[in-house]
Amino acid sequence: MRNKTTATILCLFLFLTLGFSQKSNRHDEINKKRVEYLISKLDLTVVESQAFWPLYNEYQKKKSALSREIKERFGDYKKTVPNTEEGYRKAVSGMMENKTKQNELITQYNAKYLAVLSAEKVFYLYQYEDKFNKSLLRQLKEGGKRNQKNRGNP
């Protein structure tokens, strides 16, 4: 009996570890593709690259940390729908705080980007990020539709 319990706990631990590492790997893979895409589009000089990429990576880390912080404080309102007025108010408060802090963060990094790149390149950075994100969403939607068809759903 004790061996079964130990084996079950070990399997659960391994399953959870693999699940978290896959999610992290998927996130890392998307970030890697984003950077590769931006490198191919921005046409930065060596000097610009040396100044810009550390800032961009720092921004991405802070943006991810901000999202985690908001989820911890307010819960993941995208996955769990509130069922009380107070719950909805808390979710809305979290949404607004998240948007405000994201805007403050991008404003801060916009100034840093403009200190190392021309306004034209910063303009195109934002354009290319939007294109990449739209492309990623389109791929995810298409993948979801394919998965539904493979399962026999319309």
N, C-alpha and C positions, 0 to 999 in steps of 0.2 A: 504493500500500500504506500509506504514511504517513497519507494522508487518511482511509482507512478506520479505522485505529487511533485517530486523533484523534477522528473522528466517533463511534466506539464508546465511547470514554472520556467524551466529552461527553454522549452519550445516557445512559450509566450514571450519571453525576453528576446529570443532570437528574432521572432516574427516582428516585434515592435522595433527592434534595432534596424532590421532590414527595411521596414516601412519608412522609418525616419530617414535613413540614408538614401533611399530611392527618391523621396521627396526633395531632399537636399540636392541630390545629383541632378534631378530634373531642373531645379531652379538654377543650379550652376551651369547646366547645359544651355539654358535659355540666355543667361547672362553672357556666356561665351559667344553665342550666336549674335547677340545684340552688339557686342564689342566688335566682332569680326565684320558685321554689316556696317557699323559706323566707321571703322577703319577704311573700308573699301569706298565709302562715300565722301568722307570729310577731306581727304587729301591734305593731311596735316604735314608740316615740315617736321624734321627731327626735333628741333628746338620746341615747336608747339606741342608735339607729342609728349616730350619729357615733362612739360609743364601741365598739360591738360589731363592726361590719363590718371595720374595720382588723384587729382581733384575729382574726376568723374567717378573713380572707384570709391573714394571717400563718400561722395554724395550717395551712391547706390547703397553703401553700407548703412549710412544714417537713415536713408529712406526705409530700408528693410527693418531697422531697429525701431523706427517710429511706428510702423505698422504693427509690429509685435507688441509694442508698449500699449497701443490703443486697444488691441485685442485682449490683452491681459486686464486692462482697466475696465473695459466696457463689455467684454465678451465678444464672441464672433457673431455679430448680428446678421451676417450673410448666411450663416448656417442655422442659427437658432432664432426663430421668429418669436418676438415677445408675445406674451398673452395677457398683459395688463397695461393700463395707461402709464403706470410708473415705468414699466419695462420699455414701452415705446419711447417715453421721454428720455430714458437713459440711452437707448440706442441712437436716437436723433442727436443727443448731446455728443455722443461718441463720434458720430459721422461728422458733425460740424467741427469738433475739435481736431479730428484727423485732417479734414480739408484745410483748416486754418494753419495747422502746423506744417502740412505739406507745402502750402503756398509760401509760408515763411522760409522753409528750407530751400525751395527752388529759387526764391528771390535772393537769398544769401549766396547760393552757388552761381546764379546768373551773374552777379557782380564779380565773383571769382573767375568765371569763364571769360568774361569781357576783359579781365586784366591780363589774360594770357592768349586770347584769340581775338581775331577781328569780329566786329558785330555781324558781318556777313556769315562767318563760319558758325557763330553761335546760333544765328537764325536757322541755318541749315541743319545744325545739330538737332534742334527741336523738331524741324520738319521730318528729318530722317527717323528720329525716335518715334514720332507718330506713325509714320509709314511702317516701321518695323512692328509696332504694337498692333496695328490694324491687320497686318499680314499674319501675325501670330494668332490673333483672335479668329481670323478666317480659317487658318489651319486647324485650330481646335474645334471649331464648329463642323468643319468637313470631317474631321476624325470622329466626332461624336455621331454624325449622321451615318458614317460607314459602320460604326459599332452597332448602331440601332438596326441597320439593314442586316448585318451579320447575325444578329440575335433574332431576326424574323419580325422585327417591329417596323411599322410603316415609316 
